[in-house]
Amino acid sequence: MPFPLGMLLFILGLVWLFRGKHSRAKIALSLSLVWLFLISYPPLANALLYSYENSYPALHTAPKNIPYIYVLGNGHHTDNTHPITSQVNEVSSVRLNEAIRLYRQLDEQPTIIVSGYSGLYDPTSGAVMQERLALALGVKKEKLHLEPLAKDTQEEAEAAKKYIGDAPFILVTSASHMKRAMRFFNYEGLTPIPAPTNHLAQIKHPHYFTFFDQDALHKTHILWYELVGLLWQKIKGIS
């Protein structure tokens, strides 16, 4: 990831500095500072992520006669002392809310497919947690279908192929993740209608005089992660 790369370069510069290799140290330390500045500079991070997030336009109105809405999972933690809105993480909550928004637009309400496995330590699958949140938000239980064994987007696409077949459906995921998700679903021979949500980047207020910003660093991290994911897809022959 970009921040650890910058810190490794910084540490390398310190090592060379203490070993008396001052020329190398100056170069490494200078490069690390420039790198850390760039990846945490809001105007740059927002501009790059904004362009990537808008690879697919938002789906403001659901098309008619759609039998399924597939919501990709993200994360959760089981703690029954907390409300379900706290147990499902922010990204998953936004995705599910977008699915429900589209669901309520349709007269013949489609089946919402929720997915996600339990992870390494949690006793409850992400699909079950999403189901609980959907029920709490007024979705009928018979309008929910769970895919609790899918561990990642590729397995979610494979599960969609088995359950949905050739039927049309809306695919809901984060805007930053949509491009990679569409590749997986297209690879399975599916043609989902993309409904990106959870857009993070904004370019109307550039914040030119904000430096080393944590939020900008997070956005750079997301973009970097997705670009590495696209590269890995190409290596695997998925494009």
ZADO-1210 file (C-alpha; in nm, 4 decimals, padded with zeros to 6 digits):
<atoms>
<atom x="00.0000" y="00.0000" z="00.0000" code="MET" pos="1"/>
<atom x="00.1168" y="00.3577" z="-00.0645" code="PRO" pos="2"/>
<atom x="00.1738" y="00.4692" z="00.2965" code="PHE" pos="3"/>
<atom x="00.3895" y="00.1689" z="00.3968" code="PRO" pos="4"/>
<atom x="00.5896" y="00.2193" z="00.0763" code="LEU" pos="5"/>
<atom x="00.6597" y="00.5768" z="00.1777" code="GLY" pos="6"/>
<atom x="00.7592" y="00.4708" z="00.5292" code="MET" pos="7"/>
<atom x="00.9879" y="00.1963" z="00.3975" code="LEU" pos="8"/>
<atom x="01.1623" y="00.4535" z="00.1825" code="LEU" pos="9"/>
<atom x="01.1926" y="00.6806" z="00.4863" code="PHE" pos="10"/>
<atom x="01.3390" y="00.4004" z="00.6994" code="ILE" pos="11"/>
<atom x="01.5833" y="00.3143" z="00.4215" code="LEU" pos="12"/>
<atom x="01.6939" y="00.6775" z="00.4184" code="GLY" pos="13"/>
<atom x="01.7537" y="00.6677" z="00.7948" code="LEU" pos="14"/>
<atom x="01.9567" y="00.3480" z="00.7623" code="VAL" pos="15"/>
<atom x="02.1780" y="00.5059" z="00.4976" code="TRP" pos="16"/>
<atom x="02.2066" y="00.8213" z="00.7086" code="LEU" pos="17"/>
<atom x="02.3364" y="00.6333" z="01.0129" code="PHE" pos="18"/>
<atom x="02.5748" y="00.4370" z="00.7939" code="ARG" pos="19"/>
<atom x="02.7266" y="00.7577" z="00.6652" code="GLY" pos="20"/>
<atom x="02.5874" y="00.7264" z="00.3107" code="LYS" pos="21"/>
<atom x="02.4606" y="01.0799" z="00.3113" code="HIS" pos="22"/>
<atom x="02.3929" y="01.1215" z="-00.0615" code="SER" pos="23"/>
<atom x="02.1716" y="00.8130" z="-00.0737" code="ARG" pos="24"/>
<atom x="02.0059" y="00.9135" z="00.2515" code="ALA" pos="25"/>
<atom x="01.9186" y="01.2599" z="00.1206" code="LYS" pos="26"/>
<atom x="01.7624" y="01.1135" z="-00.1937" code="ILE" pos="27"/>
<atom x="01.5615" y="00.8492" z="-00.0077" code="ALA" pos="28"/>
<atom x="01.4397" y="01.0884" z="00.2626" code="LEU" pos="29"/>
<atom x="01.3473" y="01.3541" z="00.0062" code="SER" pos="30"/>
<atom x="01.1598" y="01.1032" z="-00.2094" code="LEU" pos="31"/>
<atom x="00.9743" y="00.9647" z="00.0914" code="SER" pos="32"/>
<atom x="00.8653" y="01.3141" z="00.1959" code="LEU" pos="33"/>
<atom x="00.7460" y="01.3998" z="-00.1563" code="VAL" pos="34"/>
<atom x="00.5672" y="01.0648" z="-00.1853" code="TRP" pos="35"/>
<atom x="00.3906" y="01.1041" z="00.1504" code="LEU" pos="36"/>
<atom x="00.2915" y="01.4571" z="00.0556" code="PHE" pos="37"/>
<atom x="00.1420" y="01.3504" z="-00.2774" code="LEU" pos="38"/>
<atom x="-00.0582" y="01.0530" z="-00.1494" code="ILE" pos="39"/>
<atom x="-00.2092" y="01.2602" z="00.1329" code="SER" pos="40"/>
<atom x="-00.2778" y="01.5810" z="-00.0615" code="TYR" pos="41"/>
<atom x="-00.6569" y="01.6270" z="-00.0892" code="PRO" pos="42"/>
<atom x="-00.6810" y="01.7902" z="-00.4353" code="PRO" pos="43"/>
<atom x="-00.4754" y="01.5120" z="-00.5939" code="LEU" pos="44"/>
<atom x="-00.6380" y="01.2235" z="-00.4054" code="ALA" pos="45"/>
<atom x="-00.9894" y="01.3532" z="-00.4750" code="ASN" pos="46"/>
<atom x="-00.9261" y="01.4226" z="-00.8444" code="ALA" pos="47"/>
<atom x="-00.7848" y="01.0767" z="-00.9101" code="LEU" pos="48"/>
<atom x="-01.0483" y="00.8874" z="-00.7123" code="LEU" pos="49"/>
<atom x="-01.3313" y="01.1022" z="-00.8507" code="TYR" pos="50"/>
<atom x="-01.2367" y="01.0108" z="-01.2058" code="SER" pos="51"/>
<atom x="-01.2200" y="00.6420" z="-01.1169" code="TYR" pos="52"/>
<atom x="-01.5439" y="00.6376" z="-00.9159" code="GLU" pos="53"/>
<atom x="-01.7341" y="00.7855" z="-01.2089" code="ASN" pos="54"/>
<atom x="-01.6451" y="00.5045" z="-01.4471" code="SER" pos="55"/>
<atom x="-02.0146" y="00.4150" z="-01.4184" code="TYR" pos="56"/>
<atom x="-02.2939" y="00.6715" z="-01.3719" code="PRO" pos="57"/>
<atom x="-02.5236" y="00.6579" z="-01.0721" code="ALA" pos="58"/>
<atom x="-02.8511" y="00.4708" z="-01.1192" code="LEU" pos="59"/>
<atom x="-03.1028" y="00.7307" z="-01.0030" code="HIS" pos="60"/>
<atom x="-03.4094" y="00.5400" z="-01.1209" code="THR" pos="61"/>
<atom x="-03.4448" y="00.1641" z="-01.1245" code="ALA" pos="62"/>
<atom x="-03.5507" y="00.0208" z="-01.4608" code="PRO" pos="63"/>
<atom x="-03.8813" y="-00.1675" z="-01.4648" code="LYS" pos="64"/>
<atom x="-03.9182" y="-00.5446" z="-01.4534" code="ASN" pos="65"/>
<atom x="-03.5981" y="-00.6117" z="-01.2619" code="ILE" pos="66"/>
<atom x="-03.6360" y="-00.9321" z="-01.0574" code="PRO" pos="67"/>
<atom x="-03.3139" y="-00.9065" z="-00.8542" code="TYR" pos="68"/>
<atom x="-03.0891" y="-00.6544" z="-00.6826" code="ILE" pos="69"/>
<atom x="-02.7514" y="-00.7956" z="-00.5792" code="TYR" pos="70"/>
<atom x="-02.5742" y="-00.6154" z="-00.2944" code="VAL" pos="71"/>
<atom x="-02.2070" y="-00.7006" z="-00.2513" code="LEU" pos="72"/>
<atom x="-02.0889" y="-00.7477" z="00.1072" code="GLY" pos="73"/>
<atom x="-01.8123" y="-00.5601" z="00.2841" code="ASN" pos="74"/>
<atom x="-01.7775" y="-00.6085" z="00.6585" code="GLY" pos="75"/>
<atom x="-01.9421" y="-00.6466" z="00.9971" code="HIS" pos="76"/>
<atom x="-01.8886" y="-00.7522" z="01.3573" code="HIS" pos="77"/>
<atom x="-02.1336" y="-00.9415" z="01.5754" code="THR" pos="78"/>
<atom x="-02.2073" y="-00.7704" z="01.9065" code="ASP" pos="79"/>
<atom x="-02.5654" y="-00.8082" z="02.0255" code="ASN" pos="80"/>
<atom x="-02.5232" y="-00.5284" z="02.2776" code="THR" pos="81"/>
<atom x="-02.5123" y="-00.2888" z="01.9799" code="HIS" pos="82"/>
<atom x="-02.7922" y="-00.2044" z="01.7367" code="PRO" pos="83"/>
<atom x="-02.7687" y="-00.3739" z="01.3977" code="ILE" pos="84"/>
<atom x="-02.6784" y="-00.0372" z="01.2432" code="THR" pos="85"/>
<atom x="-02.3549" y="-00.0462" z="01.4422" code="SER" pos="86"/>
<atom x="-02.2747" y="-00.4097" z="01.3691" code="GLN" pos="87"/>
<atom x="-02.2825" y="-00.3678" z="00.9913" code="VAL" pos="88"/>
<atom x="-01.9978" y="-00.1439" z="00.8815" code="ASN" pos="89"/>
<atom x="-02.0502" y="00.1885" z="00.7079" code="GLU" pos="90"/>
<atom x="-01.9723" y="00.0678" z="00.3561" code="VAL" pos="91"/>
<atom x="-02.2121" y="-00.2269" z="00.3808" code="SER" pos="92"/>
<atom x="-02.4834" y="-00.0034" z="00.5260" code="SER" pos="93"/>
<atom x="-02.4557" y="00.2466" z="00.2420" code="VAL" pos="94"/>
<atom x="-02.4675" y="-00.0309" z="-00.0184" code="ARG" pos="95"/>
<atom x="-02.7743" y="-00.1894" z="00.1377" code="LEU" pos="96"/>
<atom x="-02.9525" y="00.1441" z="00.1709" code="ASN" pos="97"/>
<atom x="-02.8949" y="00.2112" z="-00.1989" code="GLU" pos="98"/>
<atom x="-03.0401" y="-00.1307" z="-00.2818" code="ALA" pos="99"/>
<atom x="-03.3463" y="-00.0607" z="-00.0678" code="ILE" pos="100"/>
<atom x="-03.3890" y="00.2812" z="-00.2304" code="ARG" pos="101"/>
<atom x="-03.4047" y="00.1170" z="-00.5733" code="LEU" pos="102"/>
<atom x="-03.6191" y="-00.1676" z="-00.4368" code="TYR" pos="103"/>
<atom x="-03.8866" y="00.0760" z="-00.3185" code="ARG" pos="104"/>
<atom x="-03.9052" y="00.2419" z="-00.6615" code="GLN" pos="105"/>
<atom x="-04.0404" y="-00.0741" z="-00.8238" code="LEU" pos="106"/>
<atom x="-04.4072" y="-00.1727" z="-00.8086" code="ASP" pos="107"/>
<atom x="-04.3236" y="-00.5412" z="-00.8253" code="GLU" pos="108"/>
<atom x="-04.0465" y="-00.5387" z="-00.5712" code="GLN" pos="109"/>
<atom x="-03.7439" y="-00.7492" z="-00.6644" code="PRO" pos="110"/>
<atom x="-03.5551" y="-00.9957" z="-00.4501" code="THR" pos="111"/>
<atom x="-03.2579" y="-00.8363" z="-00.2761" code="ILE" pos="112"/>
<atom x="-02.9591" y="-01.0692" z="-00.2682" code="ILE" pos="113"/>
<atom x="-02.7192" y="-01.0091" z="00.0212" code="VAL" pos="114"/>
<atom x="-02.3847" y="-01.1821" z="00.0463" code="SER" pos="115"/>
<atom x="-02.0728" y="-01.2243" z="00.2530" code="GLY" pos="116"/>
<atom x="-01.9200" y="-01.4926" z="00.4707" code="TYR" pos="117"/>
<atom x="-01.8431" y="-01.4811" z="00.8420" code="SER" pos="118"/>
<atom x="-01.4729" y="-01.4072" z="00.8173" code="GLY" pos="119"/>
<atom x="-01.2086" y="-01.5798" z="01.0237" code="LEU" pos="120"/>
<atom x="-01.3445" y="-01.5156" z="01.3724" code="TYR" pos="121"/>
<atom x="-01.6997" y="-01.3803" z="01.3577" code="ASP" pos="122"/>
<atom x="-01.9784" y="-01.6334" z="01.4303" code="PRO" pos="123"/>
<atom x="-02.2253" y="-01.4681" z="01.1907" code="THR" pos="124"/>
<atom x="-02.2024" y="-01.4340" z="00.8148" code="SER" pos="125"/>
<atom x="-02.2114" y="-01.0948" z="00.6499" code="GLY" pos="126"/>
<atom x="-02.5191" y="-01.2040" z="00.4534" code="ALA" pos="127"/>
<atom x="-02.7103" y="-01.2724" z="00.7754" code="VAL" pos="128"/>
<atom x="-02.6099" y="-00.9353" z="00.9184" code="MET" pos="129"/>
<atom x="-02.7247" y="-00.7620" z="00.6012" code="GLN" pos="130"/>
<atom x="-03.0509" y="-00.9528" z="00.6203" code="GLU" pos="131"/>
<atom x="-03.1056" y="-00.8334" z="00.9782" code="ARG" pos="132"/>
<atom x="-03.0444" y="-00.4745" z="00.8763" code="LEU" pos="133"/>
<atom x="-03.2730" y="-00.5038" z="00.5734" code="ALA" pos="134"/>
<atom x="-03.5518" y="-00.6482" z="00.7918" code="LEU" pos="135"/>
<atom x="-03.5052" y="-00.3647" z="01.0393" code="ALA" pos="136"/>
<atom x="-03.5447" y="-00.1196" z="00.7505" code="LEU" pos="137"/>
<atom x="-03.8728" y="-00.2716" z="00.6419" code="GLY" pos="138"/>
<atom x="-03.7810" y="-00.5182" z="00.3683" code="VAL" pos="139"/>
<atom x="-03.9993" y="-00.8301" z="00.3667" code="LYS" pos="140"/>
<atom x="-03.8181" y="-01.1497" z="00.4597" code="LYS" pos="141"/>
<atom x="-03.9497" y="-01.3319" z="00.1521" code="GLU" pos="142"/>
<atom x="-03.7840" y="-01.0641" z="-00.0613" code="LYS" pos="143"/>
<atom x="-03.4372" y="-01.1461" z="00.0699" code="LEU" pos="144"/>
<atom x="-03.1999" y="-01.4145" z="-00.0539" code="HIS" pos="145"/>
<atom x="-02.8723" y="-01.4926" z="00.1234" code="LEU" pos="146"/>
<atom x="-02.5380" y="-01.5990" z="-00.0193" code="GLU" pos="147"/>
<atom x="-02.3505" y="-01.6582" z="00.3098" code="PRO" pos="148"/>
<atom x="-02.0539" y="-01.8534" z="00.1722" code="LEU" pos="149"/>
<atom x="-01.9108" y="-01.6041" z="-00.0784" code="ALA" pos="150"/>
<atom x="-01.5705" y="-01.4871" z="00.0442" code="LYS" pos="151"/>
<atom x="-01.4895" y="-01.2258" z="-00.2201" code="ASP" pos="152"/>
<atom x="-01.6264" y="-01.0566" z="-00.5303" code="THR" pos="153"/>
<atom x="-01.5274" y="-01.3398" z="-00.7614" code="GLN" pos="154"/>
<atom x="-01.7207" y="-01.5914" z="-00.5513" code="GLU" pos="155"/>
<atom x="-02.0144" y="-01.3492" z="-00.5343" code="GLU" pos="156"/>
<atom x="-02.0197" y="-01.3397" z="-00.9156" code="ALA" pos="157"/>
<atom x="-02.0085" y="-01.7197" z="-00.9324" code="GLU" pos="158"/>
<atom x="-02.2973" y="-01.7396" z="-00.6844" code="ALA" pos="159"/>
<atom x="-02.4950" y="-01.4914" z="-00.8956" code="ALA" pos="160"/>
<atom x="-02.4481" y="-01.7066" z="-01.2037" code="LYS" pos="161"/>
<atom x="-02.5922" y="-02.0094" z="-01.0229" code="LYS" pos="162"/>
<atom x="-02.8872" y="-01.8314" z="-00.8615" code="TYR" pos="163"/>
<atom x="-02.9808" y="-01.5620" z="-01.1128" code="ILE" pos="164"/>
<atom x="-02.8889" y="-01.7273" z="-01.4399" code="GLY" pos="165"/>
<atom x="-02.9676" y="-01.5023" z="-01.7355" code="ASP" pos="166"/>
<atom x="-03.2237" y="-01.2835" z="-01.5587" code="ALA" pos="167"/>
<atom x="-03.1578" y="-00.9086" z="-01.5513" code="PRO" pos="168"/>
<atom x="-03.0436" y="-00.7639" z="-01.2207" code="PHE" pos="169"/>
<atom x="-02.9018" y="-00.4528" z="-01.0576" code="ILE" pos="170"/>
<atom x="-02.5575" y="-00.4746" z="-00.9029" code="LEU" pos="171"/>
<atom x="-02.4945" y="-00.2496" z="-00.6028" code="VAL" pos="172"/>
<atom x="-02.1467" y="-00.1865" z="-00.4697" code="THR" pos="173"/>
<atom x="-01.9167" y="00.1037" z="-00.3873" code="SER" pos="174"/>
<atom x="-01.8346" y="00.3324" z="-00.6784" code="ALA" pos="175"/>
<atom x="-01.4638" y="00.2647" z="-00.6324" code="SER" pos="176"/>
<atom x="-01.5258" y="-00.1110" z="-00.6478" code="HIS" pos="177"/>
<atom x="-01.7732" y="-00.1178" z="-00.9363" code="MET" pos="178"/>
<atom x="-01.5211" y="-00.1414" z="-01.2212" code="LYS" pos="179"/>
<atom x="-01.3523" y="-00.4489" z="-01.0755" code="ARG" pos="180"/>
<atom x="-01.6865" y="-00.6031" z="-00.9753" code="ALA" pos="181"/>
<atom x="-01.8270" y="-00.5628" z="-01.3267" code="MET" pos="182"/>
<atom x="-01.5269" y="-00.7482" z="-01.4672" code="ARG" pos="183"/>
<atom x="-01.5960" y="-01.0453" z="-01.2416" code="PHE" pos="184"/>
<atom x="-01.9663" y="-01.0543" z="-01.3296" code="PHE" pos="185"/>
<atom x="-01.9044" y="-01.0056" z="-01.7014" code="ASN" pos="186"/>
<atom x="-01.6490" y="-01.2854" z="-01.6890" code="TYR" pos="187"/>
<atom x="-01.9285" y="-01.5149" z="-01.5664" code="GLU" pos="188"/>
<atom x="-02.1361" y="-01.4185" z="-01.8697" code="GLY" pos="189"/>
<atom x="-02.3632" y="-01.1861" z="-01.6703" code="LEU" pos="190"/>
<atom x="-02.4629" y="-00.8337" z="-01.7682" code="THR" pos="191"/>
<atom x="-02.5681" y="-00.6549" z="-01.4500" code="PRO" pos="192"/>
<atom x="-02.7002" y="-00.3008" z="-01.4410" code="ILE" pos="193"/>
<atom x="-02.4429" y="-00.1103" z="-01.2344" code="PRO" pos="194"/>
<atom x="-02.5673" y="00.0964" z="-00.9411" code="ALA" pos="195"/>
<atom x="-02.2582" y="00.2517" z="-00.7818" code="PRO" pos="196"/>
<atom x="-02.2900" y="00.4138" z="-00.4411" code="THR" pos="197"/>
<atom x="-02.0737" y="00.5265" z="-00.1476" code="ASN" pos="198"/>
<atom x="-01.8909" y="00.7837" z="-00.3600" code="HIS" pos="199"/>
<atom x="-01.6083" y="00.9263" z="-00.1488" code="LEU" pos="200"/>
<atom x="-01.4259" y="01.1746" z="-00.3701" code="ALA" pos="201"/>
<atom x="-01.5391" y="01.5346" z="-00.4118" code="GLN" pos="202"/>
<atom x="-01.3811" y="01.7998" z="-00.6308" code="ILE" pos="203"/>
<atom x="-01.5924" y="02.1084" z="-00.5611" code="LYS" pos="204"/>
<atom x="-01.3879" y="02.2076" z="-00.2569" code="HIS" pos="205"/>
<atom x="-01.0246" y="02.1188" z="-00.3370" code="PRO" pos="206"/>
<atom x="-00.8692" y="02.2268" z="-00.0006" code="HIS" pos="207"/>
<atom x="-00.5477" y="02.3361" z="-00.1668" code="TYR" pos="208"/>
<atom x="-00.3918" y="02.4411" z="00.1636" code="PHE" pos="209"/>
<atom x="-00.4535" y="02.1164" z="00.3494" code="THR" pos="210"/>
<atom x="-00.1502" y="01.8895" z="00.3687" code="PHE" pos="211"/>
<atom x="-00.0808" y="01.5362" z="00.4960" code="PHE" pos="212"/>
<atom x="-00.4526" y="01.4722" z="00.5315" code="ASP" pos="213"/>
<atom x="-00.5727" y="01.1399" z="00.6727" code="GLN" pos="214"/>
<atom x="-00.8918" y="01.1390" z="00.4667" code="ASP" pos="215"/>
<atom x="-00.6953" y="01.1978" z="00.1451" code="ALA" pos="216"/>
<atom x="-00.4581" y="00.9180" z="00.2389" code="LEU" pos="217"/>
<atom x="-00.7557" y="00.6856" z="00.2839" code="HIS" pos="218"/>
<atom x="-00.8850" y="00.7750" z="-00.0634" code="LYS" pos="219"/>
<atom x="-00.5443" y="00.7106" z="-00.2173" code="THR" pos="220"/>
<atom x="-00.5340" y="00.3758" z="-00.0379" code="HIS" pos="221"/>
<atom x="-00.8735" y="00.2795" z="-00.1865" code="ILE" pos="222"/>
<atom x="-00.7724" y="00.3786" z="-00.5393" code="LEU" pos="223"/>
<atom x="-00.4391" y="00.1982" z="-00.5111" code="TRP" pos="224"/>
<atom x="-00.6108" y="-00.1155" z="-00.3820" code="TYR" pos="225"/>
<atom x="-00.8567" y="-00.1186" z="-00.6712" code="GLU" pos="226"/>
<atom x="-00.5868" y="-00.0595" z="-00.9341" code="LEU" pos="227"/>
<atom x="-00.3811" y="-00.3453" z="-00.7933" code="VAL" pos="228"/>
<atom x="-00.6993" y="-00.5553" z="-00.8048" code="GLY" pos="229"/>
<atom x="-00.7499" y="-00.4717" z="-01.1736" code="LEU" pos="230"/>
<atom x="-00.3905" y="-00.5694" z="-01.2450" code="LEU" pos="231"/>
<atom x="-00.4408" y="-00.8994" z="-01.0642" code="TRP" pos="232"/>
<atom x="-00.7536" y="-00.9633" z="-01.2695" code="GLN" pos="233"/>
<atom x="-00.5556" y="-00.9158" z="-01.5896" code="LYS" pos="234"/>
<atom x="-00.2895" y="-01.1570" z="-01.4662" code="ILE" pos="235"/>
<atom x="-00.5671" y="-01.4129" z="-01.4011" code="LYS" pos="236"/>
<atom x="-00.7137" y="-01.3523" z="-01.7466" code="GLY" pos="237"/>
<atom x="-01.0241" y="-01.1708" z="-01.6207" code="ILE" pos="238"/>
<atom x="-01.0928" y="-00.8569" z="-01.8207" code="SER" pos="239"/>
</atoms>
